[in-house]
Amino acid sequence: MFRGRGFRTWTHVVAGACGIALLFLVVMVMAEAVIGEGARVTRAGLTVSAAAFLGYIGIAWLIRRDDARPQGRLRGGAPRKTRIMSGGRFVETAP
């Protein structure tokens, strides 16, 4: 979609991962406030937050690894074809 522009530097990746982890932690604390005995940070909240952080780092690593590959050619040297949606059907285009 944006060809890894958001994951160009590891500083942006870690900042995004921290933001997502904090968002998940806040949601877990709010859920604890509604369901439990008050707003507090629990082990489950920290676990979900850590999983969100590690998941974001993992996906960013996969996207950065994919972007590091040479673009435009397959192993055999043939130009890569792109499939786009046109008029409700897929159409293959040459680069």
C-alpha positions in Angstrom: 0.0 0.0 0.0 2.7 2.5 1.0 5.7 0.3 0.2 7.1 0.4 3.7 7.5 4.2 3.9 6.4 4.2 7.5 9.0 1.6 8.4 12.0 3.3 6.7 14.0 3.8 10.0 14.1 1.7 13.1 13.5 4.8 15.2 10.0 5.2 13.5 9.4 1.4 13.9 10.1 1.5 17.7 8.1 4.7 18.2 5.2 3.1 16.4 5.5 -0.1 18.3 5.5 1.8 21.6 2.4 3.8 20.5 0.5 0.6 19.6 1.6 -1.1 22.9 0.5 2.0 24.9 -2.9 2.0 23.1 -3.4 -1.7 23.9 -2.4 -1.1 27.5 -4.9 1.8 27.9 -7.7 -0.3 26.4 -6.9 -3.1 28.8 -6.8 -0.7 31.8 -10.2 0.7 30.7 -11.6 -2.8 30.4 -10.3 -3.6 33.9 -12.1 -0.5 35.2 -15.4 -1.6 33.7 -15.2 -5.3 34.4 -12.9 -5.5 37.4 -12.4 -3.6 40.7 -11.0 -0.4 39.3 -8.6 1.0 36.8 -5.3 -0.8 37.3 -2.5 -2.3 35.3 -2.7 -6.1 35.4 -0.4 -8.9 34.2 -2.9 -9.6 31.4 -2.7 -6.0 30.2 1.1 -6.0 30.2 1.1 -9.4 28.3 -1.3 -8.1 25.6 0.7 -4.8 25.4 4.0 -6.8 25.0 2.4 -9.0 22.4 1.3 -5.9 20.4 4.8 -4.4 20.7 6.5 -7.6 19.5 3.9 -8.1 16.7 4.5 -4.6 15.4 8.3 -5.1 15.4 7.9 -8.5 13.7 5.6 -7.1 10.9 7.9 -4.1 10.4 10.9 -6.5 10.1 9.1 -8.5 7.5 8.1 -5.4 5.5 11.6 -3.9 5.7 13.1 -7.3 4.6 10.8 -7.4 1.6 11.6 -3.8 0.7 15.3 -4.7 0.7 14.9 -7.2 -2.1 15.6 -6.0 -5.7 12.3 -4.9 -7.3 11.1 -5.4 -10.8 12.6 -8.8 -11.8 11.9 -12.4 -10.8 14.6 -15.1 -10.6 14.5 -15.8 -14.2 15.1 -12.2 -15.1 11.6 -11.6 -16.6 9.9 -8.3 -15.7 7.4 -8.6 -12.9 3.7 -8.4 -13.8 1.2 -6.6 -11.6 -2.4 -7.5 -11.2 -4.8 -4.5 -10.8 -8.5 -4.3 -10.5 -10.1 -2.7 -13.5 -13.9 -2.7 -14.1 -14.5 -5.4 -11.6 -11.9 -7.8 -12.9 -8.2 -8.3 -12.5 -5.9 -7.2 -15.4 -2.2 -8.1 -15.6 0.1 -5.2 -16.6 3.7 -5.2 -17.5 6.0 -2.8 -15.5 
